[in-house]
Amino acid sequence: MANIFDPDRNPHRRIIQGFLFTSFTKTIFYKDVSTLEEVIQLGLPTATSRWNLIYKDSDIMRRLKTKQVDPNDVLDLVAFQRNIITFDTKLFLTLITKSKYVDDDGQPLLHIVNECVSTFKIATLVPKESAFLNVFDDVIIKLYESGLTWKWYNDMFDSIVAEKMIRISKKRKRVKSFSLRDTESAFCIIALGLAYEYWYVYQTHFLLVNFLTLQVLQTDNHIFELNKFTQTAIEVMNSYDYFIAIKIEENFLNQSVNPSESRFYNTSIRHGKVSDFNPITNEELFNIKTY
């Protein structure tokens, strides 16, 4: 009987095994986009309200400009549809990525390409020759150089992100980890299944087997003929697609039970292999003669 689980006879199983092994040892997902050149290769349209702050003197920016579309609800399209790209300031995108556009597990839905397309400075307009100009400059310089602006931003950033994570954790269903007690029923079912399989095999090979009984005349060559018959029977059984059991016993009923004078064998042969070829015990011989 052909074995469908034999890799030599079933090449499809080898392919599946090889693919599963490769999937566990190698990454099979697309890597993240990390450069503007890779962004262009995606072929997606570009939507942003910052074109006036971006220099378009490079070939990459000119190619991105040719795919410009309406920037309405662009972040929602990027996060949920993933069919468009956008440009914005890094601080704003970092904040919005971790505080608004996150999934149920707290993972960001936006991917930021760490490549700067333009830099600009923010200025405040004051009247010409204003008496407060020097005061404003001193205050702004001291606030910036002391790090108060970054402290305010970091405190605000951490509080907004923490508030978002708390809201997500409240909505998330609690997952209870399995313990050994929770899996007792599974082990009981497995044990029952194995017990049933053992009982089925025991019935098939021992209880429900009708052995062929041969009576051989004891001559000088009867052992040789019996061995020859056994070998031929095994060769025939190997050609079948189902299980066959053969049992060969040599009994001397006209003699007393004395293992030292006569040799008794109880041989069980299954699937063409001899599993037991040891001298019979006194208890087994007694059961045979009193059966």
C-alpha positions in Angstrom: 0.0 0.0 0.0 1.4 3.4 -1.0 2.3 5.7 1.9 1.1 9.2 1.1 3.2 10.5 4.0 6.4 9.2 2.4 8.4 12.2 1.0 9.9 10.0 -1.7 6.5 9.1 -3.0 4.8 12.4 -2.5 6.8 15.4 -3.8 4.1 17.9 -2.9 4.7 17.2 0.7 8.4 18.0 0.3 7.4 21.3 -1.3 5.1 22.2 1.5 7.7 21.2 4.1 10.3 23.4 2.4 8.0 26.4 2.2 7.0 26.1 5.8 10.7 25.9 6.8 11.5 28.9 4.7 8.7 30.9 6.1 10.0 30.3 9.6 13.6 31.2 8.8 13.2 34.1 6.3 11.0 37.1 6.2 8.4 36.9 3.5 6.8 40.4 3.9 7.7 43.5 2.1 10.2 45.7 3.8 9.3 49.3 4.8 9.9 52.2 2.4 12.9 54.2 3.6 13.8 56.6 0.8 12.0 59.0 -1.5 13.2 57.0 -4.5 11.3 54.0 -3.1 8.3 56.2 -2.6 8.3 57.2 -6.2 8.6 53.6 -7.3 5.3 52.9 -5.4 3.5 55.0 -8.1 1.0 56.5 -5.6 -0.5 60.0 -5.9 0.8 62.8 -3.6 -1.4 65.1 -1.6 -0.1 67.8 0.8 -0.8 71.4 1.7 3.0 72.1 2.1 4.0 72.5 -1.5 4.8 76.2 -0.9 7.5 75.1 1.6 9.1 72.4 -0.4 11.8 73.1 -2.9 11.0 71.6 -6.3 14.4 72.0 -7.9 15.3 68.3 -7.6 14.2 65.6 -10.0 12.6 63.5 -7.2 10.4 66.4 -6.1 9.4 67.2 -9.7 8.3 63.7 -10.3 6.3 63.7 -7.0 4.7 67.0 -8.0 3.4 65.5 -11.3 1.1 63.2 -9.2 -0.4 65.9 -7.0 -4.0 65.5 -6.0 -6.5 67.2 -3.7 -5.2 67.0 0.0 -8.7 66.7 1.6 -8.7 64.0 4.4 -5.2 62.9 3.3 -4.1 61.4 6.6 -7.3 59.2 6.8 -6.6 58.0 3.3 -3.0 57.2 4.1 -3.8 55.4 7.4 -6.9 53.4 6.3 -6.9 53.2 2.5 -3.1 53.2 2.0 -3.4 54.4 -1.6 -1.8 57.9 -1.2 1.3 59.6 0.3 1.6 63.0 1.9 4.2 65.4 3.3 4.1 67.3 6.6 6.4 68.4 9.5 8.1 65.6 11.4 6.9 66.7 14.8 3.3 66.8 13.7 3.5 63.4 12.0 5.2 61.8 14.9 2.6 63.1 17.3 -0.4 62.2 15.1 1.0 58.8 14.4 1.2 57.8 18.1 -1.8 59.6 19.4 -4.5 59.2 16.7 -3.7 56.8 13.9 -3.1 53.6 15.9 -4.8 50.2 15.7 -6.4 48.3 18.5 -3.0 46.9 19.6 -1.5 50.4 19.8 0.6 49.9 16.6 0.9 53.0 14.3 -1.1 53.0 11.1 1.2 55.6 9.4 4.8 54.9 8.2 7.1 57.9 8.3 10.0 58.0 5.8 13.0 59.3 7.6 14.2 61.6 4.8 13.9 65.4 4.9 12.5 67.1 1.7 12.8 70.7 3.0 13.7 72.8 6.0 12.2 76.2 6.9 12.2 78.6 9.8 9.2 80.2 11.7 9.2 83.9 12.2 6.9 86.3 14.1 6.0 89.7 12.5 6.4 92.8 14.6 6.1 96.5 13.6 9.2 98.0 12.2 11.6 99.6 14.8 9.4 98.2 17.5 10.7 98.8 21.1 9.7 95.2 22.0 11.8 93.6 19.2 14.9 93.1 21.4 12.7 91.9 24.3 11.0 89.3 22.1 14.4 88.2 20.8 15.8 87.8 24.3 12.8 85.9 25.6 12.7 83.5 22.6 16.4 82.8 22.7 16.3 82.1 26.5 13.3 79.8 26.1 14.8 77.9 23.3 18.3 77.6 24.6 17.1 76.5 28.1 15.2 73.7 26.5 11.8 74.8 27.9 10.2 74.5 24.4 11.3 70.9 24.0 10.2 70.1 27.6 6.8 71.5 26.9 6.6 69.5 23.7 7.8 66.3 25.3 5.4 66.6 28.2 2.5 67.3 25.9 3.5 64.5 23.6 3.8 61.9 26.4 0.5 62.9 28.0 -1.4 62.7 24.7 0.1 59.3 23.8 -0.5 58.0 27.3 -4.2 59.1 27.2 -4.6 57.4 23.8 -3.1 54.1 25.1 -5.3 54.2 28.2 -8.4 54.6 26.0 -7.3 51.7 23.8 -6.5 49.4 26.9 -10.0 50.1 28.2 -11.7 49.0 25.0 -9.5 46.0 24.6 -10.9 42.7 25.8 -8.8 41.0 28.5 -7.1 37.9 27.3 -6.7 35.1 29.9 -3.7 32.9 29.5 -4.1 29.2 29.5 -3.0 27.2 32.5 -2.4 23.5 32.9 -5.8 23.0 34.5 -7.5 24.6 31.5 -5.9 22.0 29.2 -6.9 19.0 31.2 -9.9 18.2 29.0 -7.7 18.3 25.9 -5.2 15.8 27.4 -8.2 13.6 28.5 -9.5 13.5 25.0 -6.1 12.7 23.6 -5.7 9.8 26.1 -9.2 8.5 25.2 -8.3 8.6 21.6 -5.1 6.8 22.1 -6.8 4.2 24.3 -9.4 3.6 21.6 -6.7 3.2 18.9 -4.8 0.7 21.1 -8.0 -1.3 21.7 -8.8 -1.3 18.0 -5.3 -2.5 17.1 -5.4 -5.1 19.8 -8.8 -6.4 18.5 -7.6 -6.5 14.9 -4.4 -8.3 15.5 -5.1 -10.5 18.5 -8.8 -11.0 19.3 -10.4 -11.0 15.9 -7.7 -13.1 14.1 -8.4 -16.6 12.9 -5.1 -18.4 12.6 -4.6 -21.1 10.0 -3.7 -24.4 11.8 -1.4 -26.8 10.0 -0.5 -30.3 11.3 2.9 -31.4 10.2 4.2 -35.0 10.4 7.3 -35.1 12.5 10.1 -36.3 10.2 13.7 -35.6 9.8 13.0 -32.7 7.4 9.8 -31.4 8.9 11.6 -28.4 10.5 13.2 -27.4 7.1 9.8 -27.7 5.3 8.1 -25.7 8.0 10.7 -22.9 7.7 10.3 -23.0 3.9 6.6 -22.7 4.2 6.9 -19.7 6.6 9.3 -17.9 4.3 7.0 -18.4 1.3 4.0 -17.2 3.3 5.8 -14.0 4.3 6.8 -13.2 0.7 3.1 -13.6 -0.3 1.8 -11.4 2.5 4.3 -8.6 1.7 2.5 -8.1 -1.6 -0.9 -7.4 0.0 -2.1 -3.8 0.8 -3.7 -4.8 4.1 -2.4 -6.3 7.4 -2.1 -10.1 7.8 -1.0 -11.9 10.9 0.7 -15.3 10.9 1.3 -17.5 13.9 3.5 -20.6 13.8 3.6 -23.0 16.8 5.5 -26.3 17.2 4.0 -28.6 19.8 4.8 -32.1 20.9 1.6 -33.3 22.5 2.8 -36.9 23.0 5.6 -35.8 25.3 5.7 -34.3 28.8 6.6 -30.7 29.2 10.3 -30.5 29.5 12.1 -27.7 27.8 15.5 -29.3 28.3 14.6 -32.3 26.1 12.5 -30.6 23.3 12.6 -27.2 21.7 9.4 -25.2 21.6 9.0 -22.0 19.7 6.2 -19.4 19.6 6.8 -17.1 16.7 4.5 -14.1 15.8 5.3 -12.7 12.4 3.7 -9.4 11.2 4.4 -7.3 8.2 7.2 -9.6 7.1 9.3 -9.1 10.3 9.9 -11.6 13.1 9.0 -9.8 16.4 9.5 -12.8 18.8 11.6 -15.9 18.3 12.4 -17.0 21.8 11.8 -20.4 23.4 8.3 -20.8 24.8 7.9 -20.7 28.6 6.4 -23.4 30.7 3.3 -21.4 31.5 2.6 -20.8 27.8 3.1 -24.4 26.9 0.8 -25.5 29.7 -1.9 -23.2 28.4 -1.4 -24.6 24.9 -1.7 -28.2 26.1 -4.7 -27.5 28.3 -6.6 -25.3 25.8 
